[in-house]
Structures are given as structure tokens and as C-alpha cells.
Amino acid sequence: MDELPDIPGVDPELLKDPVFRRLMAEGLAIQDRFAAEPIYARTGKGYLKSAGVSEIKAVKEKLKAASESILVREDP
């Protein structure tokens, strides 16, 4: 297992939770796309920049492949 980082304020047991780790990874992956509006800089309000056509296309293809694999039935 990966070595767990020591993050102040986060329960070490929570760092072992795979759901928490997945959500943190997803959140950190989109962090650079968040743009705070100047007037809202103190409140943290803003918007999420578009991911771009190539990233959206890749996500759609991944979802389509996943849904097709669920629908495929193998005869015994």
C-alpha cells in the first residue's frame, strides 16, 4: 500500500479509506480549473473552467464503453 501522507487536520484513519482517497484525487485533479472571481476571492465563490473538447470526448467514450460492457451478455 502507498505510504500515507501526514496531513494536518485530517484523521489518519480517514486517509486509509479508498473512497476518501478517490474523491481527494478527483478534487485535486480539477483544482487548477477552478477560477475565483475577483469580487468573490474572499468567499471562495467562482466557477469551474471548461475541461476542453478532448477531455470531454474522452470522458464520453469511457462512459459509453462502460455502459456497453454492462449491456453485453455472455451466454453460458
C-alpha positions as CSV (number, residue, x, y, z in Angstrom):
1,M,0.0,0.0,0.0
2,D,1.1,3.6,-0.7
3,E,2.7,5.4,2.2
4,L,0.0,7.7,3.7
5,P,0.9,11.4,3.9
6,D,0.7,13.2,7.2
7,I,-1.9,15.9,6.5
8,P,-2.6,18.2,9.5
9,G,-6.3,18.3,10.4
10,V,-7.2,15.0,8.6
11,D,-7.8,11.9,10.7
12,P,-5.2,9.2,9.7
13,E,-8.0,6.6,9.6
14,L,-9.8,8.6,7.0
15,L,-6.7,8.6,4.8
16,K,-6.9,4.8,4.7
17,D,-10.5,5.0,3.3
18,P,-10.4,4.2,-0.5
19,V,-13.5,6.4,-1.2
20,F,-11.9,9.4,0.5
21,R,-8.7,8.9,-1.4
22,R,-10.5,8.6,-4.7
23,L,-12.5,11.8,-4.0
24,M,-9.4,13.7,-3.0
25,A,-7.6,12.6,-6.1
26,E,-10.6,13.8,-8.3
27,G,-10.8,17.1,-6.4
28,L,-7.1,17.8,-6.8
29,A,-7.3,16.9,-10.5
30,I,-9.8,19.6,-11.2
31,Q,-8.4,22.2,-8.7
32,D,-6.5,24.0,-11.5
33,R,-9.7,24.5,-13.4
34,F,-11.4,26.5,-10.6
35,A,-11.3,30.2,-11.2
36,A,-12.3,32.5,-8.4
37,E,-14.0,35.8,-9.4
38,P,-12.1,38.8,-8.0
39,I,-15.1,40.1,-6.0
40,Y,-15.6,36.6,-4.5
41,A,-12.0,35.8,-3.8
42,R,-12.6,36.1,-0.1
43,T,-15.6,33.9,-0.1
44,G,-14.3,31.2,-2.4
45,K,-17.1,31.6,-4.9
46,G,-16.3,31.3,-8.5
47,Y,-16.8,28.9,-11.4
48,L,-15.2,25.8,-13.0
49,K,-13.5,26.4,-16.3
50,S,-14.4,24.2,-19.2
51,A,-12.4,21.0,-19.4
52,G,-12.0,21.3,-23.2
53,V,-13.3,19.3,-26.1
54,S,-10.7,16.5,-25.9
55,E,-11.2,15.8,-22.2
56,I,-15.0,15.8,-22.6
57,K,-14.8,13.5,-25.6
58,A,-12.5,11.1,-23.6
59,V,-15.0,11.0,-20.7
60,K,-18.0,10.4,-23.0
61,E,-16.1,7.5,-24.8
62,K,-15.2,6.0,-21.4
63,L,-18.8,6.2,-20.2
64,K,-20.1,4.7,-23.5
65,A,-17.7,1.8,-23.2
66,A,-18.6,1.2,-19.6
67,S,-22.4,1.2,-20.4
68,E,-21.8,-1.2,-23.4
69,S,-19.9,-3.6,-21.3
70,I,-22.7,-3.7,-18.8
71,L,-25.2,-4.5,-21.6
72,V,-23.1,-7.2,-23.2
73,R,-24.4,-10.6,-22.1
74,E,-22.3,-13.7,-22.4
75,D,-24.3,-16.9,-23.0
76,P,-23.3,-19.7,-20.6
